Amino acid sequence: MRVATARLLLRRLRIDDAVALHRTVGDPEAMELWAPGPDRTVADTEERTALRARPRVRAQPALPERA
């Protein structure tokens, strides 16, 4: 999903966002109240980003077969 205006773009997280994202999630002060706390390295942020950026699969309800 993507939402765009003249000044803002909202989109799903991508793995290549990790370097820029690390400026925030690697900052102890910014992450002070956020569990599990700041990432120590860009590699840690890449791992966190990879978990969040993977495609989401929505479960489909099981329907009984008709006889």
Phi and psi in degrees as a GROMACS rama.xvg file:
@    title "Ramachandran Plot"
@    xaxis  label "Phi"
@    yaxis  label "Psi"
@TYPE xy
-144.752  132.204  ARG-2
-125.353  126.095  VAL-3
-130.695  139.533  ALA-4
-127.755  -176.914  THR-5
-62.3796  -28.8996  ALA-6
-117.722  -3.14637  ARG-7
-143.995  141.627  LEU-8
-130.133  119.915  LEU-9
-109.255  128.125  LEU-10
-151.925  168.843  ARG-11
-64.3323  149.815  ARG-12
-63.7945  139.867  LEU-13
-120.003  153.863  ARG-14
-59.0708  -35.7903  ILE-15
-72.63  0.765104  ASP-16
-82.2658  -9.12139  ASP-17
-59.8392  -42.3288  ALA-18
-62.4691  -47.92  VAL-19
-66.8008  -39.5331  ALA-20
-65.2375  -30.0646  LEU-21
-62.454  -26.5876  HIS-22
-58.05  -33.1768  ARG-23
-92.6385  -53.469  THR-24
-74.0931  -8.34079  VAL-25
-95.7967  -3.706  GLY-26
-90.3048  114.052  ASP-27
-57.8433  -36.6077  PRO-28
-68.7353  -42.3503  GLU-29
-67.2406  -31.8623  ALA-30
-101.212  11.9426  MET-31
-51.4914  -40.8576  GLU-32
-106.17  12.7738  LEU-33
-109.207  121.405  TRP-34
-81.8713  137.49  ALA-35
-93.1476  20.2036  PRO-36
96.0056  -174.275  GLY-37
-71.2756  150.324  PRO-38
-77.3499  139.285  ASP-39
-79.5763  -34.4102  ARG-40
-133.893  164.986  THR-41
-62.4625  -33.6424  VAL-42
-61.6833  -38.5696  ALA-43
-62.5378  -42.1182  ASP-44
-66.6415  -38.0879  THR-45
-61.7021  -40.5481  GLU-46
-64.7657  -45.1298  GLU-47
-61.6548  -42.4134  ARG-48
-65.998  -40.9325  THR-49
-60.0235  -38.866  ALA-50
-65.6789  -37.6853  LEU-51
-82.856  -25.5686  ARG-52
-87.8021  -10.909  ALA-53
-65.0994  148.505  ARG-54
-59.5601  140.48  PRO-55
-93.1257  135.66  ARG-56
-108.432  125.616  VAL-57
-91.1128  130.954  ARG-58
-70.5957  137.561  ALA-59
-97.4744  137.058  GLN-60
-64.3006  142.402  PRO-61
-77.0455  131.27  ALA-62
-111.433  134.657  LEU-63
-67.2233  144.901  PRO-64
-74.6939  143.553  GLU-65
-84.9558  141.832  ARG-66
